[in-house]
Amino acid sequence: MRLGEGDINSDRVLDAAHRAAELRFLAGLDGVTCRGNQMDSAGRAGVLVSANRGLGPHPSLGDLGRESLLVDPQTGEILALGGDDATGAD
């Protein structure tokens, strides 16, 4: 998974400084795209960040969709994560 943030955050409770470091790291990766402000299905506003699946050191052939995170811009907390669109509006 290119945006392994969801895995890290589901396994551990991170403080704001560690969440910020994770997001800075993601921002520097090729292929990670900020898709602007979005709302999830619960009505929470956040910034949608995504990356295409199948990229990285061992690229896959074909379109495998995207991994997406919806991030609270104030706290850095992940509001939603998922496939092509983490907002719940796949």
Buried (B, 14 or more C-beta within 10 A) or exposed (E): EBBEBBEBBEEEEBEEEBBEEBBEEBEEEEEBEEBEEBBBEEEBEBBBBBBBBBBBEEEEEEEEBBBBBBBBEEEBBBBBBBEBBBBEEE
